[in-house]
Amino acid sequence: MKERTLITISRQYGSGGKEIAELLAKKMETRCYDRQILYLAAEKLGNSDLDMDTILDMSYKMPDNSMGSFMEGVNSLGYETIPSYNKMYREQAKVIRKIAEKESAVFLGRCADVVLKDFPECYNFFIYADAEFRKERAKEFYGNKSIKELEKENKTRERYYNYYTGQKWGEPLNYDLMINTSRFSIQKAADLIWDYVMSSQAE
């Protein structure tokens, strides 16, 4: 594995993306960054004393009825300007880039694929699954949430990603691979990503 290899995982809620990211981090002997990014960003903003639910609400904040894209007025780094009503995206992006400049890492969500688009050894993956598979996983891992609740979370992620990146969440052209975990076990999906990255670096 090359120095400062970066993997980003975007995923449908309930598809197993978090578990895949954790398996990859273990394989890489590095860290998987998810909500830690939120804590670090909140600390930069002087909000480290807030509970996680409040920090999550801050992180997903967008203008009401937003139809355009934040990226329409943003420079190539994707984080230097930000509407005054929300500084969380900017701080998250700075934290992600600072980590990526120092070490290999796996990033779960947080628009990391776009934030790190100018890093040479960055590989982006999207994990998804059919509704029945996610429904069954929800019974075991997500407090028996309904598929409707899972889809509501997916809509939030999609709207957030589309607004802040100017790209379409789940669009194949944005990722190296898209993996359907309805057809692969979580372990095999992680192995597939690992093999892809190793093969790419060997060329």
N, C-alpha and C positions, 0 to 999 in steps of 0.2 A: 504493500500500500504506500502510495506517495505521501510525502509530508503535506500536512494540512489538506487532507481529503475531506470533502464536505458532502453530506447527503441530506437532502430535504425530503420530508414526507408530508404530502397533503393527503387528506383522506375524508371519505364519507364517514359520518358518525355511525359507529357500530360495525365498521368493516374490519377492525383489527389493526388499524394503522399504528396506534400507539404501541401495541405489543411488538409489531414488526420493527419500529424505530428502536425500541429497547433491545431487541435481539441484535440488531445491527451495531448498536453502540457497544454491546458486550463483545461482539466479534471483532470490532475495531479497537477494543480496549480504550475507549474514550467515553465521553458523556453524551447523553441524550438530553437536549434542551427543549423544554415545553413551557410549563408555567413558571420555571425559574426565570425565564426572560421577563415575564410580567413583574415578578418581585423586584428584579434589578431595575427595570424601567420605572416602577413606582418609587423605588428608593431615590432614583435620580430626580424625580419630580417632588420629592419630599412627602410621599404618601405611603411610606413603608409600614405605617401603623394601621392601615386599612385592612379589612378582612378580604379573603380571596374573592368572594362573591362581588364585592364592590369594585375590586381591581378588574375583575372580568368584565363587569358592566362598563367600566372606563375604557377597557381595551377594545370593546366592540362598538364604541360610540361613533356615530356618523350623523351627518345632517339629516333631518327628517325629509322624506320624499326625495332623496338624492337620486337623480337620474343620470347625472354626468359622471365623470371620473376625476378623482383627486389628482391623478397622474397627468391630466391635461396641462397643469401648470407647474409640474415638478421637474427638477433637473435630473440628469442621468443617474445620479446615485439613488434617487427615489425617496429621499427622506429629509432634505434640507429645509423645505418649506412645508408648512402644515397649517390648516385652519386653526385659529386661536382657541376654538371650542374643544379641541382634542390634541394633546401633545403626546399621547401614548404611542401612536404608531411611529413617530419620529424617534422616540427614546428606545422603543423595541428594536428598530432598525439599527440604531447606533450600537446597541448592546450586541446584536447578532454579528455585525461586521467586526466589532472589536474582538469577539471570540474567534471568529473565522480567520482573523489575521494572525492569531497566535497558535492555533491548534486544530487538529482534526476534530470533527464533531458531527452529530446528527441533530437536525432541527425538525421539530414536529410543528407543522402549521406556521402561523405568524407571518405569512407571505414571504418566508425565507428564500424561496426559489427566485423571487424577483429582487429582493434585497441583495442577494449574493450573485446576481446574474453576471457580474464582471469578474468573478473569481474563477480561474481556469480549471481547478479540480473540484468543481461542484456538479453534483448529479441529482436530478430531480425526479421524484416518483409520485404517482397518484394511486392511492389504494381505494378500491370500491367493491361493492358486493350487491347481490340482488336483495330485494326487500325481505324475502323469507329468511335468508341467512342472517341478515342484520336483526330481524325480529327474534330469532332464536338466541342470538348472542345477547340481545338486550335482556332476555329473561335471566341470564346467568351473570352478566357483567354490568348491566346498567339499570339495576333496580326495577326490572320488568317494565321498562318504558315501552310505550306503544310505537308502532312504526310512524304514526302521525307525529309523535314527539321527536323521534329521530329526524324526520324530514324537516321539522321546524328548525332544528339546530343546523341542518345542512343548508337551509335557506339563509340563515344568519351568516354562516361561513361564506357562502357564495356571494352574498351582497357585500360583505366586508372586503373580500378578496377582489372582487370586480371593481369596487370603488377605489381602493387604495393602490391597485396595481395597473388599472387600465386594461387588464387582460381578463379572459373568461375562465373562471374556476372550473376545472375538469376538462378543459380544452386539450386534446392530445398533443398539439404542437407545443404546449408549454412544458412538457415533461419528457424525460428520456424513455420511461416506460409507464404504462398504466396496467395495474394488476388486479384481476378479479379474484378476490379471496373466496368467492363461492366455489371456485374450481381448484384453488391451491390451499394447502394448509398454511397457517401462519408461519410456521418454520420454513416450509418450502418457498414461500414468498420472500422471506428474508434471505434465504440462500440464493434465490434467483437474482435479487438486487445485488448481493455481494459478488456473485459471479459476473454480473454485467459490469460492475465497477472495475473489478480486477482485469477483466478482458479488455476493457476500454483503456486502462492504464498500461497494458502490456503492448499495445500497438505502437 
